[in-house]
Amino acid sequence: MMIDKNKGLPEEILNLPESSFEMVQTDEIKDEKFKTKPIGFFKDALLRLQHSKISIISFWIILSIIILALIVPNITGFTYTEQDLAKRNLPPKIPGLENIGIADGSRVLTNRKKDSLSDTNRYPEGSIIEIVREYESKGVAMVDVKVDAYALAGIEDDVYHWFGTDYLGRDLMTRLFKGVRISLIIAFFSVITNVIIGVIYGSICGYYGGKVDMFLTHFAEVLDGMPYIVITILFMILLGSGMLSIILALCITGWIGTARLIRAQFYRFKGREYVLAARTLGVPDVKLIFRHILPNCIGPLITRAMIAIPGAIFSESFLAYIGLGIKPPEPSIGILLSDGQSVLLQYPYQTLFPAILISVLMIAFNLFSNGLRDALDPTRRGEE
Amino acid sequence: MVKYILKRIGAMLLTLFLIMTLSFWIIRLMPMSIFENPATPPDIQKLLMAEMHLDKPLFVQYLYFIKGVVTEAEFGTSVQIRPGMDVFEILASRIPPTVLLNIMSLLISIPLGIVFGTIAALKRNKATDNIISFLIVICISVPSFVFASVLQYVFTFKIPIFPTLYDTQAATFAGTMHSLLLPIIALALGPMATIARYLRGELIETLSSEYLLLARTKGLTRTQATVRHAFRNSLVPIANTIIPLITGIMGGSLVIEKMFAVPGMGGLLIDSIMAGDHFLTVSLLIFYSTISLITILIVDISYGIIDPRIRVGGGK
């Protein structure tokens, strides 16, 4: 509305010069300025997170595993596909540790004829470390002998396979960290896709409500009612093995939880006054959803995504175990575990390292996401 | 209540039908060869194909399949794993070990989880609680197949007190259980920890509520108040976590069965996928779904009995 300036005012008042006006109060307001910066939601959460030692430790563990996964496969001097049948199933050998008797590349061979030990074709010079046990069986002198498996296979002294080699003579450390890289990529991408689908689906359900909501929620419920394993297996069969197929298969039902969470949050917030105010000012739906309501869900969303990552790593290993994992020769933690499992009793180290790594990774992710949840949503602190 | 149960059963049958359709179409669209031996004379191949309705369009085959399943529980014939054997017969012999393994794990994990959760909540922030909470995090995080590997290595190889593999020849139930104990433990650890964790959280919240203060004020000891008042209220939300646990156990048992050579459905499913025995795969998936849907239905209904507020679509 325009104000009619000239209406009813005498000419001399309208033409008053600026100099004839005077400030009523000229002295400054003596309030002290805030010396600290205002703390936003995320800064607040970060501060709380830093107080939790366990979260910080878990964070560093996760970060170092990621860094190792990026660096190690490039610096071991082996590639993850390099096969050498002469180096099959070598035990771990780590420089430094080998001098104190751990991981020195030795292995105990049982039930060997004692006479054969002097045969330098089978046991090259220096390959026999010590005789563990001597006994007699059916009149033949038998021994259990501890040998240097590296010397036995005729490998130079300066070759080190830190985590040993597998049944094709591939370096397990290279494969393990390459596998971690692949498993993490699968986990991250499947979780991101799930979050995106879940957010969009949940927003539409929650924001529009009514018939749309009813239809979409029922659809999600039917999908959710199907056993997760069966659906995942079906889609892995359909899509064939490969990294992309795993990511997609993990997304078939993975988004439902996120969608449900977002929908609940929308129902909570869409009736608030500030949303009503924004709507009255003519803010379009899309902007209302993403600018005004969705930011309320960020906290639970981040927590949920973090919790979903170990789940995705687990699912990937699970699929690898039942033979629907990624294509060989690509490694993943699951592939290495299931390969190692088949020779568990003979070569336990082939299972040991992937098992330790996946356990540490999962524990770290779980602890970190617990800490993150406490930091982002302090009202739920202490609930495990 | 009857209406509620009927509604749940209806929903279950619908889901089952969807799964049947989906598995049939997805798996049968994959290339498959039912003849190992290419030298089989073409006219015999044709006869066999006609016998199994394989010469007709896929949609007609689908109708035959649905008709067979619904009217005579006829799932087809295995073509690769046990050529010529009726799929239903193979399944019938494979189901008991799987069900035994899954049910035992569930039955072990629930009471133990409740016990540990309660202890942790009562000894909150003391050493006992810290130890239990730490173990809970480990049990939740470490996958069941890693536990299985560790158990198998330690208790069958280093300290040989359990058989490495499932004992199919065991004469007594105790003998079977002896060889099944390690897989059961491996499967039960995760669910046990999940229940303990939820119960601990629930109990801690309940323990600080006002009606518990009242109970203490009127002279009950801490234990009495917990067991009589707090415990029941905390158990209701726990029932909700059991359904995902069942699906988790069933998934885990797929792998664990294979590791311990349990002659159950898990190993068979893996083998049939690998061998491309499509009739068998389809029926296994259907049976897998059926078992898990029935278990979920039972939990769901009992949950409705425990807490009438939860009944889905229970009317007003």
Contacts between the chains, C-beta under 8 A, distances in Angstrom:
chain1	res1	chain2	res2	distance
A	222	B	14	7.5
A	222	B	15	6.4
A	222	B	18	6.7
A	225	B	11	7.0
A	225	B	12	7.7
A	225	B	15	4.4
A	225	B	293	7.5
A	226	B	15	6.0
A	226	B	18	7.0
A	226	B	19	5.6
A	226	B	22	7.9
A	226	B	289	6.8
A	227	B	19	7.8
A	227	B	247	5.9
A	227	B	250	7.0
A	227	B	288	6.4
A	227	B	289	5.1
A	227	B	292	4.5
A	227	B	293	7.2
A	228	B	247	5.6
A	228	B	251	7.1
A	229	B	247	7.0
A	229	B	250	6.5
A	229	B	251	4.3
A	229	B	254	6.8
A	229	B	288	7.1
A	230	B	19	6.5
A	230	B	23	7.3
A	230	B	285	5.0
A	230	B	288	5.6
A	230	B	289	5.2
A	233	B	269	7.7
A	233	B	273	7.3
A	233	B	285	7.0
A	234	B	22	6.4
A	234	B	23	5.9
A	234	B	26	5.0
A	234	B	27	7.3
A	234	B	285	6.8
A	235	B	26	7.6
A	237	B	26	6.4
A	237	B	27	6.2
A	237	B	30	6.5
A	237	B	273	6.6
A	237	B	281	7.7
A	238	B	26	4.8
A	238	B	29	7.8
A	238	B	30	7.7
A	310	B	141	6.5
A	314	B	143	5.2
A	317	B	143	6.2
A	317	B	145	7.2
A	318	B	143	7.6
A	318	B	145	7.6
A	318	B	251	6.4
A	318	B	252	7.9
A	318	B	254	7.6
A	318	B	255	6.3
A	321	B	145	6.1
A	321	B	254	7.8
A	321	B	255	4.4
A	321	B	258	7.2
A	322	B	254	5.9
A	322	B	255	6.5
A	322	B	258	7.4
A	322	B	269	7.5
A	322	B	270	4.8
A	322	B	273	7.2
A	323	B	270	5.9
A	323	B	273	6.6
A	323	B	274	5.5
A	324	B	273	7.0
A	337	B	145	6.8
A	337	B	146	7.2
A	337	B	149	7.5
A	340	B	149	7.8
A	341	B	145	7.5
A	341	B	149	5.9
A	341	B	259	6.1
A	344	B	149	5.9
A	344	B	152	6.3
A	344	B	153	5.8
A	345	B	152	8.0
A	345	B	153	7.0
A	345	B	156	7.9
A	345	B	157	5.1
A	345	B	164	7.3
A	348	B	153	5.6
A	351	B	149	5.2
A	351	B	153	7.6
A	355	B	146	4.7
A	355	B	149	6.1
A	355	B	150	7.2
A	358	B	142	7.8
A	358	B	143	6.6
A	358	B	146	6.5
A	359	B	138	7.7
A	359	B	141	6.6
A	359	B	142	4.5
A	359	B	143	7.9
A	359	B	146	5.9
A	362	B	141	3.9
A	362	B	142	6.4
A	362	B	143	7.1
A	363	B	137	6.1
A	363	B	138	6.3
A	363	B	141	4.2
A	363	B	142	7.2
A	365	B	141	7.6
A	366	B	137	6.0
A	366	B	140	6.3
A	366	B	141	4.7
A	367	B	137	6.3
A	382	B	201	7.8
A	382	B	204	6.6
A	383	B	201	4.0
A	383	B	204	7.3
A	383	B	205	7.1
A	384	B	133	6.5
A	384	B	136	7.1
A	384	B	197	4.8
A	384	B	200	5.6
A	384	B	201	5.1
